[in-house]
Amino acid sequence: MTEAPAQRTGISSLERVLFCLLMICFPLQIRKYIFSPGGFNEWSSFFVYLSDILFFLLCVLWAFRERPLTGAGVWKIFSAKNRPGFFSVLFLVVALCSAFVASSLSLALLGWVHVVEVFLFAWYIKRTITTKEVGTASGFFVAGMVVQAVIGIFQFFMQHDLGLRLLKESELAPALAGVAKIAAPGSPAMIRAYGLFPHPNIFAFFLTVALFLLLYLFFEKNSVVLKPVARSSPQKQTILFGACGGVLLCALLLTFSRVAFAGCVVFLAGFFFTVAAHSRRRDISPKALILTAIFLGVGFLFPAIALRHELADRMNISSEEQSVQLRSYYTAVAEGLIVAHPVLGVGVGHFVASYSDGESPLTYFSRSLPAEKAKDLVVDGMSKGWIYQPVHNLYLLIASETGILGIGLFVAVIVSAVGAFIKKRSTTSQADAPERKILYSIGRTMAFFLLLAFLFHGLFDHFFWTSQQGRLMAGFIFGIFFRFV
């Protein structure tokens, strides 16, 4: 990846350490409960996370070094050349306005702060982090995710949590209600791999991103131009990268996340084969590409064959599945909220709080299912509260909480960024060193497919908006992509 020299002022060792520490810690859900209006609910409560504290310290150092929110820094946001930044600010303004129509102003304002954190993180990465620092931070992130992958593998094969309460590991057991499970015909229910995340689907997306970053680091190390500066043995590098990739892929399979499977196959393969096209110009070692494909293939096939019956059953999607039926209910609730609150929505963080104003799950399903079947589907979840969740669609959720204005501006951020990305094919010149051009090309390709993976997952889940891990991951992906805008 490359960067505009005018935007880089050089960061201190402390700031660099904090950034790398944040990359390790933001996948963790270490947090402190603050408050929840009207009683505790996971989706309508405010928490302070360890990653919040680390990012705040990072912003303090950033502010002292660069003063990004004063003078020229603010002017650059509203520059005609920075439409993604301009639309981002307008989106945050609309989200802030939505807080004043929410039932709990304090909760909405605190939720808005977390949304601001997304764009600040993206802006920080775009303006501050150099190619070398992105590579170093990616290494720390991948290392942390490999550890989590090992934890997830042990969780699945032991069929219970590992007791890592200090790291806020979820309590897991096949008999616990609300724990994500799979069950092949004639087999007992089995928990899916969680790692240290609140849900396997979030874990699966983070594993996918870790695979992207691992491939980026591998391609970087195996560039033909860069090979003379490599210090360690190529064989040892290949074994290390292959082993990490195999562990990550194995854990990804054990999450049994259908959306992540599809996204990983399509977008990770797209990244790999697009970069592989450079091997025709001998930019990337063909041997390295072949070895990478072999390691990833083996890492995928062995667990896939061992779990073929469970995976085949998981891939068989039925309209009678509880998860599929509940998603239809959440979508109906979102559509009702958008119609009832079209301009500014119900306020950031208030989707779940709005269930009390709408139709109950039992009433909704009783219209299309026999009474007894409707009760079996929802009564347990209603009594224990876990059934009340945000709509599993990022775009409907943003529209529900910030209105048509909010989702319109969010889409404008994405569209303007993609448009600028397409126009700005390269910032390298003929005089630039070959390794600079190669890293730019690989980084640009990765950024594009990462954004596609984000947009695809947003169609099926809400964690980019409702979980701290998801929000910071969204900021990280935006930041990487905005570097090429």
PyMOL commands that set and color helices and strands:
alter all, ss='L'
color gray80, all
select helices_A, chain A and resi 5-7+13-25+42-44+50-66+72-77+83-99+105-128+131-158+165-167+200-221+227-229+234-255+258-281+286-306+308-315+322-340+352-357+361-366+371-384+394-423+434-458+463-466+468-482
alter helices_A, ss='H'
color red, helices_A
select strands_A, chain A and resi 31-35+46-49+181-182+190-191
alter strands_A, ss='S'
color yellow, strands_A
deselect
rebuild
show_as cartoon
